[in-house]
Amino acid sequence: MIVQLLQYLVIACFAIPFFVFGTYGLILFYYRHNRRLNGDSYNVDTFEPMVSVVTPTHNESSIMHKKIENLLATKYPKDKLEIIFVDDSNDSTPDIIRDYIEKNPNIRLISFGERMGYSPSMLAGVKASIGEIIVLSDAGSFHDADTIGNLVRHFRDHKVGAVTGKDVILNDNEAVGSSEVLYMKFLDFVRKAETNMDSTFYFKGEASAARKSLISDFEGCSATFDTATALFIRQKGYKTIFDSDAKFYEYAPETRDERIKQKTIRAANWIKILFQFKGMAFRNYRGKAPR
C-alpha cells in the first residue's frame, strides 16, 4: 500500500508541473496571436512628457564615451530629455561625464565617494530627476534612436505604469551568444503574450521605463531595483508591459561558465523577489489604477 502511494506521489510530482506549464503555454499561445499591444497606434510626436534617463556607473571608462554618444543620438526631443549618471567609480568615469556636461546641459552627474551598488544608485537618480517618466538604463547597453520614444508612447494610457524593451544580442555569432538569442526569443514570446493578457513581470534595467510617481518609494523594497520594478508597480494597480519595438543592444557573456554564473545569480534573485511578492498570488489587480 505504501509503495503504491509513493508511486502515485511520484507520478503526481511529474504530472502536475507538466499540466500547469502546458496549460499556461496554451493560454500564452492564444493571447500571443489573438490580441494586439495597446500602444501600437500611439504617435510619439503627440505625446512627449519630460523624461529622465538614469544610468548607474562604476568604473566604466572604457565604454563611457560610446554610452553617452548613444544616449545623445536619441530622436527624443532634447528639451524634454534629462540624462543622469549616478557614479561611484574610482577611475576616470566621472571625468569623462563632466567633459560632456560642458557641452550638454541636459546631462547631470551624481557622484558618490563610496561604492553604493545598483539599487541605491538607481533610487538616488530617480529622486534627483525632474522627469515624469524614468528610463532605466545600463552603461553596457545601447539603445536604438527610437527606443526612448517607443517606451514613452505607452504612458498615454493612464493604466500603464511601466514598459520594458527587447534585448538584442550583439555577439550572436558566438556559441554562448547564439544560445542566449534562442532564450530571448522564447522569453519575448512569453512577455508579448503576457502583455496582451494583462501584464508581464520580467523586466531588465538595460531599457525599461516607469512613472516616477510609482517608483520614488522603492526604498521600501529590498529586491534589486530593475528586476522588481514590474511587480512593485503591478501591485499598485498599474499594467507593466513589453514592447518589442523598444530595442536595446548588449553582449552576452563570452564563456559558458560566465553565462551559468550570470543565470544562477539572476535565478536566485528572482526566487527572492517572488517570495517577497508572494502576497500578489491569486489576487486581482485589474482596474485599480486611478483615472
Secondary structure, 3 states (H helix, E strand, C coil): CHHHHHHHHHHHHHHHHHHHHHHHHHHHHHHHHHCCCHHHHCCHHHCCCCEEEEEEECCCCCCHHHHHHHHHCCCCCHHHEEEEEEECCCCCHHHHHHHHHCCCCCEEEEECCCCCCHHHHHHHHHHHCCCCEEEEECCCCEECCCHHHHHHHHHHCCCEEEEEEEEEECCCCCHHHHHHHHHHHHHHHHHHHHHHHCCCCCCCCCEEEEEHHHHCCHHHCCCCHHHHHHHHHHCCCCEEEEEEEEEEEECCCCCHHHHHHHHHHHHHHHHHHHHHCHHHCCCCCCCCCCC
